[in-house]
């Protein structure tokens, strides 16, 4: 294994060994504290442009499933068709694997998709630094290989536009109800969750003017990056909300942020984000709590919500907003990921609620 070094923009360095593709890359360094689900996390478009640090020490021990097994054109065991983070950092990589549907080890998958990866790093020390100082840009440098000279401004780059589909795609055509899904970096299990409820899904690019289509409901997907870079999406949502007939709308992740911006609220960047399983959220006005998966780095400033808009959920750890809802119209969104297929499914009934509104 070749020596490789992670260099943060504050000068902090950690050296390890390469087990992925050997090239220098630059990205925003974030940590993911989930214990399982690395095939799903690595294909989650929410992590585009980021160097993912896994805090769970052993990664790779159950291998990687086949990308060839598909239903409705969607890979059965992944959240997109390729790896989304620009690099991976783990403490202890397990080359040997054992799982009923594994087809290859993690390192071979990373090499095939040209994604660098480091093992032998003290991820506890790195995570502690990111918690104290916040996420920051980092660069992966290989001995005797050219250094990546790319500079990245994560705040200004429209990552949602990069990972969105490029044309309209329809699923489950002919169903009684039609839902337009604005793809800002949709996870495949969002599509599966809607198809499973027997609706036709019209998946459109992030900046597509969906208001010209015939549909019964609007779904705003999750996605990566700063929501304020999606101004065309925000304007299309504004037009939707101003239409004479109030059609149902649901958003998740980025969808919560975009809906909030469309109604005049503000968003802000979290110090180190929520990227994990087992995040507790509370339904506002009740004692009902849910265990959720989260993959976001931005949040809605609930104090800026206009009249007729209320908080729907709040995070029990830090009190940040986890959802918004209109007081009378069928519009709501959540910041967490109710559709994540590697998390507890307590919040999956939110899709049933959306279907009932159509």
N, C-alpha and C positions, 0 to 999 in steps of 0.2 A: 504494500500500500504506500502510495506517495504521500509525503508530508504536505499538509495544507493548513493554512492559517486564516482564521476569521479576524478581521480588523474592523472595529466599530469606529464611527466618525468622531468619537471622543478620544481615540487613540488606544483603547483597550484591545488586547490581543489574546486569542486562545488558539493553541495549535493542536491538531489532531491528525487522523489518517483518513485518506480518501477511500470511499467504497462506492462512489457513483461515477458519473462522467467527469472527466478532467478538463475543466475550463474555468476561468475566472468570471465571477458574476457580481453584480451589485444589487441590493434590495433592502427593503425595510425588514429589520430583524424583529420577529414576534415570537412569543412562546405559546404552545398549545399544551395544556395540562391534562388532556384526555388520556385515559389508560389504554384504550383500544380504538380501533377504527382508522388506522393510518391509510389503508387504501381509499376509503371515502374522503378523509381529510385532504390527502394529497391530490385528489381530483376535484375538490371543491373550488369553484371559480372565485370564491370569496378570498382565497389566499393568493390570487394573482399579484405578482410584483413583490412578493415577500419571501424572506428566508425563514423557514419554519423551524423552530426549536422545539423538540419533543421533550417534555420534562419527565415522562415515564422512562425509567432507565433502560429497559430492554425493548428494542424495536426490531421487527423483522421475523420474529419467531413463528408466526403463522403464515408467512409467505404472502404471495399476491395471486388472486384469482385470475381467470381468463377474461380478457376484454371482448372475446368473440361471442360470448353468450349474451344475446340481446332479445328484448321484447319491445315491440313497437319502435324498433330502431334505437332503443336506449340500452346501453350496457347494464346488465343486471346487477353487477356488484360494485359499480362505481358511480360517481356523481357527475362525470363528464367523460369525454373520450381521451383525455390526456392529463398528465400531471400539470398542476397549475402554479405552485410555488416555484421560485427560480432556484431554490436550493433547500436541502434538508440537513439538520444537525441533530445528532443523537449521542447519548452517552455510551451505549453498548449495542452495537449492531450484531444481530444474530444471522449469520449466513445460512445456517441450517434451519429448516423450517418443517412444520408438521401441521397440516390442516386438510380437511376432506376435499375442499375445492381449490387448493393452492396449485398453481401451475409453474411458478418460478419464484426465485428469491427476490427480495426487495432491491438488492444491489443491481441485479441484471435488468430489472425493470427501469431503474433510474438511468442506467447506462444507455439503454435502448432509446430512452426519451431525452437523453443528453442533459440530465439534471445532476449537478454536483451534489455530493453528500459527504459529511464529516462524521466520524465516530471517534471515541476516545476523548471527548470533550466533557469538562465538568459542567453539565447543563444546569445544575443547581446554582453554581456561582453565576453563570450567565443570566439565568432567570431572575436571581436576586438583584442583579445589576439593572435589568430591564424594569423590574418592579419599582426600584428606587429612583431611577433616572428617566424612565419612560422608554417607549420604543424608539429606535434610532436606526439610521442607515448603516449598513455594514457591507463589507466586501470580502469575498472569498478569494484568496491568493494561493496559487500552487508554486512550489519551488520549481525553478527553471522553466516556467511557462509565462507568456506575456500577461501582464496585469490588465484587468478590465479598466478602461479609462472612462467608462460611462458614468455620468452623474445622474442621480435620480431625485426628483422632488415629488414624493409620494402624494403630497397635498394637492398638487396641481395636475397630475396625470390622470386622464380619464380611463382608468382601468376597466370600468364597466363597458365602455365602448369597444375595448379590445377583446373582451371575452363574450360579448353578446353574439347571437346568431346574426347572419348577414342578410337573410331573406326570411319571408314568412313561411312557417312550417305548421302544418295541421296534423292533429292527432285525433283518433276516434271520430272521424268525420261521420256525420249523419245523426249524432246524438241529439236529443230533444233540446238541450240547453248548450249555448255557446259561450265560452269564456275566452276573452283576450288576455294573454299572458305577456306582459312587457318584460323581455329578457334583458336584465341588467347583469346577468351572471347566474342564471337559474341552475339549481341542482336538479339532477335527473329525478330524484325522489319527489320533488315538487310536482313534476309532470306526471309521475306514476300515481301520486296521491289524487290528482284531479281526474286522470283517466279512469282510475279505479272507481270513482264515483259517477261514472257514466256521463261525463260532459265532453263536448268537443272542445279541444284546446287549440286556440289560434295563437301560436307563439310568434311574436313580432320583435324586430330589433329594438334596441333601447331608445332610438330617436324616431321611430316610426309613428306616423300620425294615425293612431288606431281609431280616432273618433270618426273616421270615414267608413268604418266597417259596421256590419250588423252583428250585434252580440248582446248577451243577457247579463254579463258581469265582467268585471275587470280584476285581474290579479297582477300585483306588483311584486316582482321576484326579489330575492336576495342578490347580493353582488359585492364586488370589491371597491375599495377606494373611497374618496371623498364624494359624498352625494351632491355637493354644490357644483361638481364638474358636469353633472347631467342636466344642464339647463333646458335642453329640448324636451327631455322627459317631463320635467317639472311643468313646463308650459302646456304640454299635452294633458297632463293630469288636471291642471287648472281648468282647461276647456271642458274636460269630462265632468268635473264637479259643478260647473256652471250650466250644464245641460238641463233642459226642462224636466226630463224624467230622471229621478235619482236611481240609477242602476246600482246594484251592490258592488262593493269594492273591498278587496282584502289585500293586505301587503305583509311580507315577511322580510326581516333583516333590512336590507337597503330599501325595500318597499315602505317600511315604516318611516324611514328618514325622508324619502322623497314625498310621501303623502304629507308629512309635517311641513316640509318646505313649501309645498304647493298651497297650503292653507295659511301660510304666513309665519309659521313658527321658525325657530332657529335650531341648528344642530352644532355640535362641537366635538372635537376629537378627545377621546379618553386617553388617560396617561399611558396605559398599556393594554387596554381593550379587554374583552371577554372572549376567550377562545378555549372552550373546554366543555365537558359534560357536567351534569349535576349542579347547574346554576339554579338556585331557588328564586322563583318569582311569585309575587302575590297578586291576586285579583283585587284591584282597588275596591274598597268598601266592603271587603269580606275577610275571612280568615282562611280562605282557600289558597293553598300554595301548590306550585307545580315544579317538578324537576325538569330542567330544560337543557338543551344543547345550544351553545352560542358561539358565533364566529365574527363578532363585529368589533370595530375600532372606533366607531362614532356613536353618538347618542343624541336624542332629542332633548332640548331644554324645555322641560314641561312648563316652566314659568312663562314661556312665550306663546303657549297655545292660545288661540283666539277663543272668543265666546262661542259656545255650542260644541267645543271640542274638549274632551276630558282624557285624563290618563286612564288607561285600561289595566295595565300591569306595572308593577315596580320591582326592581331587583332587591332581594332581601339582604344581599351582602353590602351593597354600597348606595342603595336608594335611587339609582339611576332609572330613567324611564325604560319600560319594556313593552310599551304598546299605547296606542291612542284610539279613540272612538268618538264618532259624532253622536251628539245627544239624541238625535231623532232620526237621522238618515242611515241607511244600511252601509256605512263605511267604517272599516276598522283595520288596524294593522298591529303586528307584534314585532318586537325587535329580535326575539329568539327564533329558533329554527324548529317549528313543530313537525317538519317533514323529514328531519335527519334520520336516515335509516340505521345509524349506529348509536342511537341514543334511546332513553326511555320514551315511550310513545304516549305519555299521559296527556300531551297537548294536541295529539293528532285529531281529536274531535273538532278542533277549530275548522278543519276542512268540511266537516259535516255541517257546521253552522253556516259556513259560506254557501254550501250547496243548497241549504234550506232557504236562503234568501233569494235565490235565483228565480 
